[in-house]
Amino acid sequence: MSRPRTALAALAALAAGLALTACAASADADADVRLVVTTNILGDVVEQVVGDQAEVTTLMKPNADPHSFEISAQEAALLDGADLVVANGLGLEEGLQQHLDRVAAAGGEVFSAGAHIDPLPYASGDAQGSPDPHFWTDPARMADVVDALERALKDVDGIDAAALGARADAYREELAALDADMTAAFAAIPADRRALVTNHHVFGYLAERFGFRVVGAIIPGGTTLAAPSAADLRDLARAIEEAGVPTVFADSSQPDRLAQVLAAEAGVDVDVVALYTESLTAPGEGADTYLGMMRANSELIAEGLTP
């Protein structure tokens, strides 16, 4: 097995150092409109669209795992007082679902982004057939989310629709530019090398959008809370050998041990490269915005798969 990229160690240290970072609030602290967002990816998008018309609180810390992060009682109370709660949906926020259900049952406004996109089902693993919540890897679907978010925010008292529309239009242009940049970044990858192996199934939407095939995932499902068996690893190792996969991509929000175990199991020269797949980083650490995260990942994927 070749030596893993040095970025992995830096990312692991970064994740540890940020473990106790407080939830982020942005915009005018005196704003009358208060929005609470579950994931930091959506938190960034909401901030870009709403601007200074609302106070935006993002519950998920940098470099956290959206499947397993939990919130304090104080943070849960923020959900109750929000004018709008923005969630990913499709089962992503497993540790928060009870709180989201409680807010909805009490008549609170909960915007579930996954309800406004055309979802893909998982193609394999324990979650086969259920909706895949990782839609942000496709910029076109994120544009659908922005469309729906704009409509939802227009109904919130205190939001100026014209200002909101101008910011939403500008961000849609940014998403279109991102889509074009990703297409250009992947153009050099030969068709026979457009094969993805990751820690868990996270790139189904990217694969569909940009012409990749998902060879498999180390954790056989859509959540990081599952665990692979020895048979799962052997099966995936055979698939890697058959597909000639040169690189395994690990999530930056979790240790890369499983990816390295798989690389050793495969018995081939496979690099292990960390991607920012499910969480933004702290400011200035390489992927502190959704657009920056996607561009960084595109470059790493292209580098890892291009001969």
C-alpha positions in Angstrom: 0.0 0.0 0.0 1.3 3.4 -0.8 1.8 6.1 1.8 -1.4 7.9 2.8 -1.5 11.6 2.0 -0.1 13.8 4.7 -3.4 15.8 4.6 -5.0 12.9 6.6 -2.9 13.6 9.7 -3.6 17.3 9.5 -7.3 16.7 9.2 -7.4 14.3 12.1 -5.6 16.9 14.3 -8.0 19.6 13.1 -11.0 17.5 14.0 -9.7 16.8 17.5 -8.9 20.5 18.1 -12.4 21.6 17.1 -14.3 19.0 19.1 -15.4 21.6 21.7 -16.1 24.5 19.4 -19.4 26.2 20.2 -22.3 26.3 17.7 -22.0 29.1 15.2 -24.2 32.2 15.0 -24.0 34.6 12.2 -25.6 37.8 10.9 -27.0 40.6 13.1 -27.4 39.4 16.7 -30.2 42.0 17.1 -32.1 40.7 14.1 -35.8 40.0 14.7 -35.8 36.9 12.5 -34.1 33.9 14.0 -33.2 30.8 12.0 -31.7 27.6 13.3 -29.9 25.2 10.9 -28.9 21.7 11.7 -25.8 21.0 9.5 -23.0 23.4 8.8 -23.2 22.8 5.1 -26.8 24.0 5.0 -25.9 26.7 7.6 -23.4 28.3 5.1 -26.0 28.2 2.3 -28.7 29.7 4.5 -26.3 32.5 5.5 -25.5 33.3 1.9 -29.1 33.4 0.9 -30.6 35.4 3.8 -27.7 37.8 4.4 -28.1 40.2 7.4 -31.9 39.8 7.5 -31.8 37.1 10.1 -29.6 35.7 12.9 -28.5 32.3 11.7 -27.5 29.7 14.3 -25.8 26.5 13.1 -26.0 23.6 15.5 -23.4 21.3 13.9 -19.8 22.1 14.8 -17.0 22.1 12.2 -15.6 18.7 11.3 -18.5 16.9 13.1 -20.4 13.9 11.8 -24.0 14.8 10.8 -25.1 11.2 11.5 -24.1 11.2 15.1 -23.8 14.7 16.5 -26.1 15.7 19.4 -27.1 18.9 20.9 -27.4 20.3 24.5 -30.7 21.2 26.2 -29.9 24.9 25.6 -29.4 24.3 21.9 -32.6 22.3 21.8 -34.4 25.3 23.2 -33.2 27.4 20.3 -35.2 25.1 18.0 -38.3 26.0 19.8 -37.8 29.7 19.5 -36.8 29.8 15.8 -38.9 31.4 13.1 -37.7 28.7 10.8 -35.7 25.5 11.5 -33.7 24.3 8.4 -32.8 20.6 8.4 -31.2 18.3 5.8 -33.8 15.6 6.2 -33.9 12.1 4.6 -32.7 10.6 7.8 -29.3 12.4 7.9 -29.5 14.0 11.4 -30.0 10.7 13.3 -29.0 12.3 16.6 -31.4 15.2 16.2 -34.5 13.6 14.7 -36.4 13.5 18.0 -35.9 17.2 18.5 -37.0 18.0 14.9 -40.1 15.8 15.3 -40.9 17.6 18.6 -40.7 21.0 17.0 -42.9 19.9 14.1 -45.5 18.3 16.4 -45.7 21.6 18.4 -46.5 23.5 15.2 -43.0 24.9 14.6 -41.8 25.7 11.1 -39.3 23.0 9.9 -37.9 23.2 6.4 -36.5 19.9 5.3 -34.2 20.3 2.3 -34.5 16.7 1.3 -38.2 17.1 0.6 -37.4 19.6 -2.2 -35.0 17.5 -4.3 -35.3 14.4 -6.5 -33.8 11.9 -4.1 -31.7 8.9 -5.2 -32.1 5.6 -3.4 -29.0 3.8 -2.0 -28.0 1.2 -4.6 -26.4 -1.2 -2.1 -25.6 -2.0 1.5 -27.8 -2.1 4.5 -29.7 1.1 3.4 -30.4 -0.2 -0.1 -33.6 1.3 -1.5 -34.0 4.1 1.1 -33.4 7.7 0.1 -29.8 8.9 0.1 -29.5 12.2 2.1 -26.1 13.3 0.7 -27.6 15.4 -2.1 -25.2 18.3 -1.6 -22.6 16.5 -3.7 -24.7 17.6 -6.7 -24.7 21.4 -7.2 -27.8 21.2 -9.3 -29.8 19.7 -6.5 -28.4 22.3 -4.1 -29.9 24.9 -6.5 -33.2 23.2 -6.1 -32.8 23.6 -2.3 -32.0 27.3 -2.7 -35.2 27.7 -4.8 -37.3 26.1 -2.1 -35.5 27.9 0.7 -36.2 31.2 -0.9 -39.9 30.4 -1.1 -40.0 29.3 2.6 -38.1 32.4 3.8 -40.5 34.8 1.9 -43.2 33.5 4.2 -41.3 34.5 7.3 -42.3 37.8 8.9 -39.6 40.4 8.8 -37.9 39.1 5.6 -37.7 41.5 2.7 -38.6 39.4 -0.4 -36.7 41.7 -2.9 -33.5 41.6 -1.0 -33.8 37.9 -0.4 -34.5 37.3 -4.1 -31.4 39.2 -5.1 -29.1 37.2 -2.8 -30.7 33.9 -3.9 -30.2 34.8 -7.6 -26.5 35.6 -6.9 -26.0 32.3 -5.1 -27.7 30.3 -7.9 -25.1 31.9 -10.2 -22.4 30.7 -7.8 -23.8 27.2 -7.9 -23.9 27.2 -11.7 -20.2 28.3 -11.8 -19.4 25.5 -9.3 -21.1 22.9 -11.5 -19.1 24.1 -14.5 -15.8 24.0 -12.5 -16.5 20.5 -11.3 -17.2 19.4 -14.8 -13.9 20.9 -16.0 -12.0 19.3 -13.1 -13.3 15.9 -13.9 -12.8 16.1 -17.7 -9.3 14.8 -17.5 -10.3 11.5 -15.7 -10.6 8.7 -18.2 -13.9 6.8 -18.2 -12.4 3.6 -17.0 -11.0 5.4 -13.9 -14.1 7.2 -12.9 -14.6 4.8 -10.0 -15.2 5.8 -6.4 -14.6 4.0 -3.1 -15.3 5.9 0.1 -15.7 5.2 3.8 -19.5 5.1 3.4 -22.0 5.8 0.6 -21.8 9.5 0.2 -21.1 10.2 -3.5 -24.2 8.8 -5.2 -25.4 12.2 -6.4 -22.0 13.3 -7.6 -21.6 10.0 -9.4 -24.9 10.5 -11.2 -24.3 14.1 -12.1 -20.7 13.8 -13.4 -20.5 10.3 -14.8 -18.8 8.2 -12.1 -19.6 4.8 -10.9 -19.6 3.9 -7.2 -17.5 0.7 -6.7 -18.4 0.5 -3.1 -18.0 1.7 0.4 -16.1 0.4 3.4 -19.0 0.9 5.7 -21.9 -0.9 3.9 -24.6 1.7 4.3 -25.5 5.3 4.3 -24.5 6.0 7.9 -21.2 6.2 9.6 -22.8 4.5 12.6 -22.7 1.0 10.9 -19.6 -1.2 10.8 -18.2 -3.5 8.1 -17.6 -7.1 8.6 -14.6 -9.0 7.4 -16.7 -10.4 4.5 -17.7 -6.9 3.5 -14.0 -5.9 3.3 -13.1 -8.9 1.3 -15.9 -8.3 -1.2 -14.9 -4.7 -1.6 -11.2 -5.6 -1.9 -12.1 -7.9 -4.8 -14.2 -5.1 -6.4 -11.3 -2.7 -6.1 -8.9 -5.1 -7.8 -11.4 -5.8 -10.6 -12.0 -2.1 -11.2 -8.4 -1.1 -10.9 -9.2 1.6 -8.4 -6.1 3.7 -7.6 -7.5 5.8 -4.7 -9.8 5.3 -1.7 -11.4 8.4 -0.4 -11.9 8.8 3.4 -14.2 11.3 5.2 -12.3 14.1 6.9 -14.8 14.0 9.8 -13.8 10.5 10.9 -10.6 8.5 11.3 -9.1 6.9 8.2 -8.3 3.6 9.9 -10.9 1.6 7.9 -9.8 3.0 4.6 -6.2 2.0 5.4 -7.3 -1.4 6.5 -9.2 -1.9 3.2 -6.2 -0.7 1.2 -4.0 -3.3 3.0 -6.7 -6.0 2.4 -6.9 -5.2 -1.3 -3.1 -5.9 -1.7 -2.8 -3.3 -4.4 -1.1 0.1 -4.7 -4.0 2.3 -3.4 -3.7 5.8 -2.0 -5.9 7.0 0.8 -7.0 10.6 0.4 -9.2 12.6 2.8 -12.1 14.5 1.4 -14.4 17.0 3.1 -17.6 15.0 2.5 -20.1 15.7 5.3 -18.8 18.7 7.2 -17.3 22.1 6.7 -14.1 23.0 8.5 -13.3 26.0 10.7 -12.7 29.2 8.9 -9.4 29.2 6.9 -8.9 25.5 7.2 -9.6 24.5 3.6 -13.3 23.9 3.4 -15.1 26.5 5.4 -17.8 27.2 2.8 -20.0 24.8 0.8 -18.5 26.2 -2.5 -15.0 25.9 -1.2 -15.6 22.3 0.1 -16.9 21.1 -3.3 -14.1 22.7 -5.2 -11.5 21.2 -2.9 -13.1 17.8 -3.2 -13.2 18.0 -7.0 -9.5 18.8 -7.2 -8.6 15.9 -4.9 -10.8 13.4 -6.8 -9.4 14.5 -10.1 -5.8 14.2 -8.7 -6.5 10.8 -7.2 -8.0 9.3 -10.3 -6.2 10.9 -13.2 -3.2 8.8 -14.4 
